[in-house]
Amino acid sequence: MVFVTRRLIVVAALGALALACLAPAASATPTAESVGKLIFFDTDLSTPTGQACASCHDPEAGFADPDPALPVSRGAVVTLFGDRNAPSAAYASFIPTRGYDATLGAFVGGQFWDGRAPTLEEQAKAPFLNRLEMNMPSRRAVVKRVAASDYADDFRAVFGRRSLSLTDVRRAYDRIAKAIAAYERSEELNSFTAKHDYAMTLVGPPRMMTFTADERMGMMLFNGAAKCSVCHVNPMSGLPPNEASTIVPTEPILYSDYHYANVGIPKNWESPFLTLSTLWNPAGLDYIDHGLADALPGGVEANPQYDGMFKTPSLRNVGHTAPYGHNGYFDTLKEIVHFYNTRDVPGAGWPEPEVPHNLETATMGDLGLTPTQENQIIAFLITLDDGWWARP
């Protein structure tokens, strides 16, 4: 059961205070990006106040949820929780609009784990009104709060004198989402300052010597025997190391194909969402997250072939974004890498998948990697964390 405790309230209050300290000041020359950042950090846009977009997309946590102790994200109401682990907002601007690729016979792209929002703008509209997230009663209420904010004049300077008028709430709300999306497209969320990014500007031995021996071996395993790069794509996938080290990428490397798969993650019985009242979770402990299938017209009944599928996330900043998986089942990178390696190995001890249909088997489950090789893959994954290379 989930109990209301004084500690939960104190933790929530401290989180709001931290966000207030991080929040940017109004810009002297406002832009859609600068206004979007102010909205992103605004803790007055929730009911009760205290939660901002940044509460679940904290820059200190790779723009993901900063609380690794919780498998799913807490709402503005401290006793309520969502059913999923908030994905990182960093590099989300590169995710294509969800669509069906007839050549591949697969869905690709979209925001959220199930891709239900086609664009950043549409995604930005949802958390404000979600009762398990920011819990605002209406679009009108959000617009009124922004209109009463310290940065309202900046907003109007960018979008027009009547841009927050309550006579056209729909368009005002669209502008708020547009500002947030502009910030999410900024260099601040898409800095490409990982060790890996620096290495990709070099060729031959200088590139390889940027990495430690374990990182180099992990990269070779990632692009080879471990089959990670089948879904977490990059230009070096499948190439011999000497050849791969001569390629200077001309496009951003995002480490995802943004396709969908059911990797067989077990149900997370530690999720506090499961024990919410039937008002929020009518299925109770029987709740199953059907992923993409539920987000398509007709739901699971009409789309059984997509049951349990979730979008492949980018691996950028993966060292900062624990826990892992759509339901936060894995606390550490070691756990999820070991799961991919041994899910189908008899006696490995993994519980059955939450959705046992449509399991991905070609690229995972029984890879035969040693514990040392798992650790080497993790060493390489950490080289995808931003902040290593401070570009001029």
C-alpha positions as CSV (number, residue, x, y, z in Angstrom):
1,M,0.0,0.0,0.0
2,V,1.0,3.6,-0.5
3,F,0.8,5.8,2.6
4,V,0.8,9.5,2.9
5,T,3.8,10.4,5.1
6,R,5.3,13.6,6.4
7,R,8.5,12.6,4.6
8,L,6.8,12.4,1.2
9,I,5.4,15.9,1.7
10,V,8.8,17.2,2.8
11,V,10.6,15.5,-0.2
12,A,8.1,17.1,-2.6
13,A,8.6,20.5,-1.0
14,L,12.4,20.2,-1.2
15,G,12.1,19.1,-4.9
16,A,10.0,22.2,-5.6
17,L,12.6,24.4,-3.8
18,A,15.4,22.9,-5.9
19,L,13.6,23.6,-9.1
20,A,12.9,27.1,-8.0
21,C,16.6,27.6,-7.5
22,L,17.4,26.2,-10.9
23,A,14.7,28.1,-12.7
24,P,16.0,30.7,-15.2
25,A,15.4,34.4,-15.0
26,A,13.3,36.2,-17.6
27,S,15.3,37.0,-20.7
28,A,16.4,40.6,-21.8
29,T,15.7,39.5,-25.4
30,P,13.1,36.9,-25.2
31,T,12.8,34.1,-27.7
32,A,10.4,31.1,-28.0
33,E,13.3,29.0,-26.5
34,S,13.9,31.2,-23.5
35,V,10.2,31.5,-22.8
36,G,9.8,27.8,-23.1
37,K,12.6,27.2,-20.6
38,L,10.8,29.5,-18.1
39,I,7.6,27.5,-18.6
40,F,9.5,24.2,-18.3
41,F,10.8,25.1,-14.9
42,D,7.6,26.8,-13.6
43,T,6.4,25.1,-10.5
44,D,3.2,27.1,-10.5
45,L,1.7,25.2,-13.4
46,S,0.4,22.3,-11.3
47,T,-2.3,21.6,-8.7
48,P,-1.2,21.8,-6.0
49,T,1.7,24.0,-7.1
50,G,5.2,22.6,-6.8
51,Q,5.6,20.4,-9.9
52,A,7.1,21.6,-13.1
53,C,8.0,19.8,-16.4
54,A,11.5,19.7,-14.9
55,S,10.3,17.7,-11.9
56,C,10.2,14.6,-14.1
57,H,12.7,15.8,-16.7
58,D,15.5,17.2,-14.5
59,P,18.7,18.3,-16.3
60,E,20.7,16.8,-13.5
61,A,19.2,13.4,-14.3
62,G,19.7,13.6,-18.1
63,F,16.3,15.3,-18.4
64,A,14.6,12.2,-16.9
65,D,13.0,11.6,-13.5
66,P,15.6,12.5,-10.8
67,D,14.3,10.0,-8.2
68,P,15.9,6.6,-8.9
69,A,14.1,5.1,-5.9
70,L,10.8,5.3,-7.6
71,P,10.1,3.0,-10.6
72,V,7.4,5.4,-12.0
73,S,7.0,9.1,-11.7
74,R,5.2,10.9,-8.8
75,G,2.4,13.4,-9.6
76,A,1.8,16.9,-8.2
77,V,-0.5,15.1,-5.7
78,V,2.2,13.3,-3.7
79,T,0.1,10.2,-3.1
80,L,-0.5,9.7,-6.9
81,F,1.8,8.1,-9.4
82,G,1.8,7.5,-13.1
83,D,2.1,4.0,-14.6
84,R,5.3,4.5,-16.4
85,N,8.9,5.7,-15.9
86,A,9.2,9.2,-17.4
87,P,11.5,9.0,-20.4
88,S,14.3,11.5,-21.0
89,A,13.3,14.8,-22.8
90,A,16.8,15.2,-24.0
91,Y,17.2,14.4,-27.7
92,A,13.4,13.8,-28.0
93,S,13.3,16.5,-30.7
94,F,15.0,14.0,-33.0
95,I,12.3,11.4,-32.7
96,P,10.3,11.3,-36.0
97,T,6.5,11.6,-36.0
98,R,4.9,8.2,-35.5
99,G,4.0,6.5,-38.7
100,Y,3.8,3.1,-40.3
101,D,6.7,2.2,-42.5
102,A,5.2,-0.2,-45.1
103,T,8.7,-1.2,-46.3
104,L,9.7,-2.4,-42.8
105,G,6.1,-3.4,-41.8
106,A,6.6,-1.6,-38.5
107,F,5.6,1.6,-36.6
108,V,8.3,4.1,-36.1
109,G,8.6,7.2,-33.9
110,G,6.2,9.3,-31.8
111,Q,6.6,10.8,-28.3
112,F,5.9,8.9,-25.0
113,W,6.8,5.3,-24.6
114,D,3.9,4.3,-26.9
115,G,4.3,7.1,-29.4
116,R,0.8,8.4,-29.0
117,A,1.8,12.0,-29.4
118,P,3.0,12.7,-32.9
119,T,5.1,15.8,-32.1
120,L,6.9,17.5,-29.2
121,E,4.2,20.2,-29.2
122,E,1.4,17.6,-28.7
123,Q,3.4,15.8,-26.0
124,A,4.0,19.1,-24.1
125,K,0.2,19.6,-23.9
126,A,-0.5,16.3,-22.1
127,P,1.2,16.4,-18.6
128,F,-0.5,19.6,-17.5
129,L,-3.9,18.0,-17.7
130,N,-3.1,14.5,-16.6
131,R,-4.5,14.0,-13.1
132,L,-1.7,11.7,-12.2
133,E,0.9,14.2,-13.3
134,M,0.6,18.0,-13.1
135,N,-3.2,17.8,-12.4
136,M,-4.3,21.2,-13.8
137,P,-8.1,21.3,-14.3
138,S,-8.2,22.7,-17.8
139,R,-6.3,24.4,-20.6
140,R,-7.9,27.6,-19.5
141,A,-6.4,27.2,-16.0
142,V,-2.9,26.7,-17.5
143,V,-3.2,29.8,-19.7
144,K,-4.3,31.9,-16.8
145,R,-1.3,30.8,-14.7
146,V,1.1,31.6,-17.5
147,A,-0.7,35.0,-18.1
148,A,-0.1,35.8,-14.4
149,S,3.5,34.7,-14.3
150,D,6.6,36.9,-14.1
151,Y,7.5,36.0,-17.7
152,A,4.1,36.8,-19.2
153,D,5.4,39.9,-20.9
154,D,8.3,37.9,-22.4
155,F,5.7,35.4,-23.8
156,R,3.7,38.2,-25.3
157,A,6.8,39.8,-26.8
158,V,7.5,36.5,-28.6
159,F,4.0,35.4,-29.6
160,G,2.0,38.6,-29.7
161,R,0.1,41.1,-27.5
162,R,-3.0,38.9,-27.3
163,S,-1.2,35.6,-27.3
164,L,-2.4,34.6,-23.8
165,S,-6.0,35.9,-24.3
166,L,-8.7,33.8,-22.7
167,T,-11.0,34.5,-25.6
168,D,-9.0,31.9,-27.6
169,V,-7.7,29.4,-25.1
170,R,-7.0,26.7,-27.6
171,R,-4.5,28.8,-29.5
172,A,-3.0,30.3,-26.4
173,Y,-2.5,26.7,-25.1
174,D,-0.9,25.7,-28.4
175,R,1.6,28.6,-28.1
176,I,2.6,27.4,-24.6
177,A,3.3,24.0,-26.0
178,K,5.2,25.6,-28.9
179,A,7.4,27.4,-26.5
180,I,8.2,24.3,-24.5
181,A,9.0,22.4,-27.7
182,A,11.3,25.2,-28.8
183,Y,13.3,24.8,-25.5
184,E,13.3,21.0,-26.0
185,R,14.9,21.6,-29.4
186,S,17.6,23.8,-28.0
187,E,21.3,22.9,-27.5
188,E,20.7,22.7,-23.8
189,L,18.8,19.4,-24.2
190,N,20.8,18.4,-27.3
191,S,24.4,19.3,-26.5
192,F,26.2,16.3,-28.0
193,T,29.0,16.7,-25.5
194,A,29.6,13.1,-24.6
195,K,33.0,11.4,-24.7
196,H,31.7,9.4,-27.6
197,D,30.9,12.6,-29.5
198,Y,34.4,13.9,-29.0
199,A,35.8,10.6,-30.2
200,M,33.7,10.7,-33.3
201,T,35.5,13.9,-34.4
202,L,38.8,11.9,-34.6
203,V,39.8,9.0,-36.8
204,G,42.0,6.0,-36.5
205,P,44.2,5.4,-33.3
206,P,43.5,8.9,-31.8
207,R,39.8,8.0,-31.7
208,M,40.3,4.6,-30.2
209,M,42.7,5.9,-27.6
210,T,40.1,8.3,-26.4
211,F,38.4,5.3,-24.9
212,T,39.7,3.0,-22.2
213,A,40.3,-0.6,-23.0
214,D,37.0,-1.6,-21.4
215,E,35.1,1.1,-23.3
216,R,36.7,0.0,-26.6
217,M,35.8,-3.6,-26.0
218,G,32.3,-2.6,-24.9
219,M,31.9,-0.6,-28.1
220,M,32.9,-3.6,-30.2
221,L,30.5,-5.9,-28.3
222,F,27.7,-3.3,-28.6
223,N,28.2,-3.2,-32.4
224,G,28.8,-6.9,-32.7
225,A,28.2,-9.9,-30.6
226,A,25.8,-8.2,-28.1
227,K,23.5,-7.1,-31.0
228,C,22.7,-3.8,-29.2
229,S,23.2,-1.8,-32.4
230,V,20.5,-3.6,-34.3
231,C,18.0,-1.4,-32.5
232,H,20.3,1.2,-31.0
233,V,21.7,2.1,-34.4
234,N,24.9,3.9,-35.3
235,P,27.1,4.2,-38.4
236,M,29.8,1.8,-36.9
237,S,27.4,-1.1,-36.5
238,G,28.7,-4.4,-37.8
239,L,31.9,-2.9,-39.2
240,P,35.4,-4.2,-38.3
241,P,37.0,-1.9,-35.7
242,N,39.7,-0.6,-38.1
243,E,37.1,0.4,-40.7
244,A,34.7,1.7,-38.2
245,S,37.3,4.1,-36.8
246,T,37.7,5.8,-40.1
247,I,34.1,6.9,-40.3
248,V,33.3,10.5,-39.3
249,P,29.5,10.7,-38.9
250,T,27.8,13.4,-40.8
251,E,24.4,13.0,-39.0
252,P,23.7,13.0,-35.2
253,I,24.1,9.6,-33.6
254,L,21.0,9.0,-31.5
255,Y,21.4,5.3,-30.6
256,S,17.8,4.4,-31.5
257,D,15.9,3.4,-34.5
258,Y,12.7,4.5,-32.7
259,H,11.0,1.2,-33.7
260,Y,8.8,-0.8,-31.3
261,A,9.5,-4.1,-29.6
262,N,8.3,-6.2,-26.7
263,V,11.5,-7.1,-24.9
264,G,9.7,-9.1,-22.3
265,I,10.2,-6.9,-19.2
266,P,8.5,-8.4,-16.2
267,K,5.6,-6.7,-14.4
268,N,7.0,-4.4,-11.7
269,W,5.2,-5.3,-8.5
270,E,7.0,-2.4,-6.8
271,S,5.2,0.2,-8.8
272,P,3.0,2.3,-6.5
273,F,0.6,2.8,-9.4
274,L,-0.6,-0.8,-8.9
275,T,-2.0,0.0,-5.4
276,L,-3.8,3.2,-6.3
277,S,-7.5,3.2,-5.8
278,T,-9.8,2.0,-8.5
279,L,-10.6,5.6,-9.3
280,W,-7.1,5.8,-10.9
281,N,-6.3,2.2,-11.6
282,P,-9.6,0.2,-12.1
283,A,-7.7,-3.0,-12.8
284,G,-5.7,-2.9,-9.5
285,L,-3.0,-5.5,-9.3
286,D,-4.2,-7.1,-12.5
287,Y,-3.2,-4.0,-14.5
288,I,-1.2,-4.7,-17.6
289,D,0.5,-2.1,-19.7
290,H,-0.1,-3.0,-23.4
291,G,2.1,-0.3,-24.8
292,L,1.7,0.5,-28.5
293,A,-1.3,-1.8,-29.0
294,D,-3.4,0.3,-26.6
295,A,-2.3,3.6,-28.3
296,L,-3.6,2.5,-31.7
297,P,-7.2,2.7,-32.9
298,G,-9.2,-0.2,-31.6
299,G,-6.7,-0.9,-28.7
300,V,-5.4,-4.3,-27.9
301,E,-8.3,-6.2,-29.4
302,A,-7.7,-4.7,-32.8
303,N,-3.9,-4.7,-32.6
304,P,-2.7,-7.9,-30.8
305,Q,0.4,-8.1,-32.9
306,Y,1.7,-4.9,-31.2
307,D,0.8,-6.0,-27.6
308,G,3.5,-5.1,-25.1
309,M,5.6,-3.2,-27.6
310,F,7.4,0.0,-26.5
311,K,9.5,2.4,-28.4
312,T,13.3,1.9,-28.4
313,P,14.7,4.7,-26.3
314,S,17.8,6.7,-27.2
315,L,20.8,5.6,-25.1
316,R,22.2,9.1,-24.7
317,N,22.7,10.1,-21.1
318,V,21.7,6.5,-20.1
319,G,24.1,6.6,-17.2
320,H,22.0,9.4,-15.6
321,T,18.5,8.1,-16.3
322,A,17.9,5.1,-13.9
323,P,15.6,3.3,-13.4
324,Y,15.3,1.6,-16.8
325,G,12.4,0.1,-18.8
326,H,9.0,1.6,-19.4
327,N,7.9,0.5,-15.9
328,G,11.2,1.2,-14.1
329,Y,11.8,-2.5,-13.5
330,F,15.6,-2.3,-13.6
331,D,17.4,-0.2,-11.0
332,T,20.8,-0.3,-12.7
333,L,22.4,-0.6,-16.0
334,K,24.0,-3.8,-14.8
335,E,20.5,-5.3,-14.3
336,I,19.1,-4.4,-17.7
337,V,22.2,-5.4,-19.6
338,H,22.2,-8.8,-17.7
339,F,18.5,-9.2,-18.6
340,Y,19.1,-8.6,-22.3
341,N,21.9,-11.2,-22.1
342,T,20.1,-13.9,-20.1
343,R,16.3,-13.4,-20.3
344,D,15.8,-16.8,-22.0
345,V,18.6,-18.7,-20.2
346,P,17.1,-21.6,-18.1
347,G,17.6,-21.0,-14.5
348,A,18.5,-17.3,-14.9
349,G,15.6,-16.5,-12.6
350,W,13.8,-13.8,-14.5
351,P,10.0,-13.6,-13.9
352,E,7.7,-14.1,-16.9
353,P,7.1,-11.1,-19.1
354,E,4.2,-8.8,-18.3
355,V,3.0,-9.4,-21.9
356,P,4.2,-12.8,-23.1
357,H,3.2,-12.3,-26.7
358,N,5.3,-10.9,-29.6
359,L,8.6,-11.3,-27.7
360,E,11.8,-10.0,-29.4
361,T,14.1,-13.0,-29.6
362,A,16.4,-12.3,-32.5
363,T,18.6,-9.7,-30.7
364,M,18.4,-10.7,-27.1
365,G,17.6,-13.4,-24.5
366,D,20.6,-15.7,-24.7
367,L,23.6,-13.8,-25.9
368,G,26.2,-15.8,-24.1
369,L,28.1,-12.8,-22.8
370,T,30.3,-13.1,-19.7
371,P,30.0,-10.9,-16.7
372,T,33.1,-9.1,-17.8
373,Q,31.7,-8.4,-21.2
374,E,28.5,-7.1,-19.6
375,N,30.6,-4.7,-17.6
376,Q,32.5,-3.6,-20.7
377,I,29.2,-2.8,-22.5
378,I,28.2,-0.7,-19.5
379,A,31.6,1.1,-19.6
380,F,30.9,2.0,-23.2
381,L,27.3,3.2,-22.4
382,I,28.6,5.7,-19.9
383,T,30.6,7.3,-22.8
384,L,27.2,8.4,-24.2
385,D,26.6,10.7,-21.2
386,D,26.8,14.5,-21.9
387,G,29.1,16.8,-20.1
388,W,32.4,15.1,-20.8
389,W,33.4,17.4,-23.7
390,A,33.0,21.1,-23.0
391,R,32.9,22.4,-26.6
392,P,34.1,25.9,-27.2
